[in-house]
Amino acid sequence: MKPLNWSKRLALGLGVGIAIACVDNFAFGGEVSPIVIVGLLIVSTTTFGGVWGRAGWMPVLAAWMCVPLAHLVKHVLGLPDTLQPNTYTSILMLAAFTLAVATVGTVAGMLIYTQRRTRSPA
């Protein structure tokens, strides 16, 4: 099976990130639990790391940046947001937290990838 090139991995990461940002901002009127967003980030980033190893960082970063970027765009445009307080500091803290979550998921996926690759064929 031919691996996806970087542009397809990037597009996949952006698609997943936009889907997570949509769930964050529109599901249940934007009042979805943060645990759901953390779970979606963990599952998607672990999958990217598990499938592509180190090459999974590009789709991970693409997926991660969509969550804080959606809140930043809403703040800049003056649109109502569920992030309270809706300040640049809060958006920066959200970005740092979601980056930490994405990093943990990716590293876990990379460990799975490494374990899978080093296992001898049966």
matplotlib code that plots the C-alpha trace (Angstrom):
import matplotlib.pyplot as plt

x = [0.0, 1.4, 1.7, 0.0, 2.2, 2.6, -0.2, -2.8, -1.7, -2.0, -5.5, -6.6, -5.3, -7.1, -10.3, -10.1, -9.2, -12.1, -14.5, -13.3, -13.6, -17.1, -18.1, -16.5, -18.3, -21.7, -22.6, -25.4, -25.2, -21.5, -22.0, -20.3, -18.1, -14.4, -13.8, -15.4, -12.9, -10.0, -11.1, -11.4, -8.0, -6.4, -8.1, -7.2, -3.6, -2.9, -4.2, -2.0, 1.1, 0.2, -0.3, 2.6, 5.0, 7.1, 5.5, 2.3, 3.3, 2.1, -1.5, -1.4, -0.4, -3.0, -5.7, -4.5, -4.4, -8.0, -9.4, -7.7, -7.8, -11.6, -11.9, -9.4, -11.3, -14.6, -12.9, -11.4, -14.7, -16.6, -18.8, -20.2, -18.1, -18.5, -14.9, -15.1, -13.5, -13.2, -9.7, -6.5, -5.0, -7.7, -7.2, -3.5, -4.1, -6.5, -3.8, -1.2, -3.5, -4.7, -1.1, -0.1, -3.1, -2.1, 1.5, 0.5, -1.7, 1.0, 3.7, 1.4, 0.6, 4.3, 5.0, 2.4, 3.9, 7.4, 6.2, 4.4, 7.4, 9.9, 7.8, 9.2, 7.0, 5.2]
y = [0.0, 3.4, 5.9, 9.3, 12.1, 15.2, 17.2, 14.5, 14.1, 17.8, 17.9, 15.0, 16.8, 20.0, 18.0, 16.4, 19.7, 21.5, 18.7, 18.9, 22.7, 22.3, 20.0, 22.4, 25.4, 24.1, 20.8, 21.4, 25.2, 25.3, 23.9, 20.5, 19.3, 20.0, 16.3, 15.5, 17.8, 16.4, 12.8, 13.7, 15.2, 12.3, 9.7, 11.6, 12.4, 8.9, 7.6, 9.9, 9.0, 5.3, 5.2, 7.5, 7.6, 10.8, 11.8, 12.1, 15.5, 17.5, 16.3, 16.5, 20.2, 20.9, 19.3, 21.0, 24.5, 24.5, 24.4, 27.6, 29.2, 28.9, 30.8, 33.4, 34.1, 34.4, 36.8, 39.0, 39.2, 40.0, 36.9, 35.3, 32.5, 29.9, 30.4, 32.5, 34.8, 35.4, 37.1, 36.6, 35.1, 32.5, 31.6, 31.3, 29.0, 26.9, 26.7, 25.5, 23.0, 21.5, 21.4, 19.4, 17.0, 16.6, 16.0, 13.2, 11.6, 11.8, 10.3, 7.5, 6.8, 6.9, 4.3, 2.1, 2.7, 1.8, -1.3, -2.4, -1.8, -3.5, -6.6, -9.5, -11.0, -14.1]
z = [0.0, -1.0, 1.8, 1.6, 0.5, 2.7, 1.0, 1.5, 5.2, 5.6, 4.0, 6.2, 9.4, 8.4, 7.7, 11.1, 12.8, 11.2, 12.2, 15.8, 15.8, 14.4, 17.2, 19.7, 18.4, 17.1, 18.8, 21.4, 20.6, 21.4, 24.9, 24.3, 27.2, 26.9, 27.6, 24.3, 22.5, 24.4, 23.6, 19.9, 19.9, 21.7, 19.3, 16.1, 17.1, 18.4, 15.1, 13.1, 15.2, 15.0, 11.3, 10.2, 13.1, 12.9, 9.6, 11.6, 13.1, 10.1, 10.3, 14.1, 14.0, 11.3, 13.4, 16.6, 15.2, 14.1, 17.7, 19.0, 15.6, 15.5, 18.9, 17.7, 14.6, 16.6, 19.0, 16.3, 14.4, 17.6, 17.4, 20.5, 21.9, 24.6, 25.7, 28.9, 29.5, 25.8, 25.8, 23.9, 27.1, 27.3, 23.7, 24.3, 27.3, 25.2, 22.5, 25.0, 26.6, 23.3, 22.1, 25.2, 24.5, 20.9, 21.8, 24.3, 21.7, 19.0, 21.2, 22.3, 18.6, 17.8, 20.5, 18.9, 15.5, 16.8, 18.6, 15.4, 13.2, 15.5, 16.0, 13.9, 11.3, 12.3]

ax = plt.figure().add_subplot(projection="3d")
ax.plot(x, y, z, "-o")
ax.set_aspect("equal")
plt.show()
